[in-house]
Amino acid sequence: MPRSSFQVECVDDNFLLQGIEEPTRRGAMLDLILTNKEGLVGDVKLKGSLGCSDHEMVEFRILRAARRVHSKLTTLDFRRVDFGLFRDLLGRIPWDKAPEGRGAQDSWLVFKGHLLQAQE
């Protein structure tokens, strides 16, 4: 089931994972299970509707320990950050000109791109 670009951006921008992969109401995905770590939620099942509701019930388990799963999602280890270098890299960007002529969303994407590049 394709997700809206807003949903994908919002989830990705906040480094979250979405646990429901099927529509939960008349072909639309209205329910979300969001987590910040792969393997914390498991056994997600749609269980039919309750009474005369047209929404699917969602059943899932919260796992006590995350299973080790290889993930494309990377997390930052702030204990190993060279904040001086990080500040220097971001300080080289002409912030007074970078968002010039752009709206809020485009300005965020410019900032996010520079931030992610500096993290590398």
SVG drawing of the C-alpha trace seen along z (x, -y; Angstrom):
<svg xmlns="http://www.w3.org/2000/svg" viewBox="-23 -37 60 49">
<polyline fill="none" stroke="black" stroke-width="0.4" points="0.0,0.0 1.7,-3.3 2.1,-5.9 1.6,-9.6 4.8,-11.6 3.9,-13.7 3.7,-10.6 7.0,-9.2 8.8,-12.6 7.4,-13.0 8.3,-9.5 11.8,-9.7 12.5,-13.2 12.0,-12.0 14.0,-8.8 10.9,-6.6 9.7,-3.3 6.1,-2.5 4.8,0.9 1.5,1.2 1.8,2.1 -1.8,2.8 -4.9,0.4 -6.9,0.3 -10.1,-1.4 -11.7,-1.0 -8.3,-0.8 -6.7,-3.7 -4.0,-3.5 -5.4,-5.5 -3.6,-3.7 0.1,-3.9 2.5,-2.1 5.6,-4.3 8.8,-3.3 12.3,-4.6 14.1,-1.3 13.6,1.8 12.5,4.9 10.7,3.2 7.2,4.0 6.3,7.3 3.5,9.6 1.4,6.8 -2.0,8.2 -5.2,6.7 -8.0,8.6 -11.2,7.5 -13.7,5.0 -15.3,4.8 -19.1,4.6 -20.3,2.4 -17.1,0.3 -15.5,0.0 -12.0,-0.2 -9.8,2.8 -8.6,3.7 -4.8,3.7 -3.0,6.2 0.7,6.1 3.3,7.0 5.8,4.8 9.0,6.8 11.1,6.4 14.4,6.6 14.9,5.5 15.9,8.3 19.1,7.8 18.0,6.9 20.2,5.4 18.8,2.0 19.5,-0.8 18.7,-3.2 21.7,-4.7 21.8,-6.3 24.3,-8.9 26.7,-8.2 26.9,-11.6 29.7,-10.3 32.1,-10.2 31.1,-13.6 33.8,-16.2 31.5,-19.1 34.3,-21.6 34.6,-20.1 30.8,-19.8 30.4,-23.5 33.2,-24.4 31.6,-22.5 28.2,-24.1 29.8,-27.5 31.2,-27.4 27.7,-27.6 26.4,-31.1 23.2,-30.8 22.1,-34.3 22.0,-33.3 21.2,-29.5 17.5,-29.9 17.1,-33.0 14.0,-32.9 12.8,-29.6 9.8,-28.8 9.8,-27.0 9.8,-23.5 12.6,-24.1 14.6,-26.0 14.2,-22.9 15.4,-20.6 18.5,-22.8 19.3,-22.9 18.6,-19.1 20.9,-18.4 23.8,-20.4 23.2,-18.8 23.3,-15.3 26.4,-16.1 28.2,-17.4 27.4,-14.2 29.3,-12.2"/>
</svg>
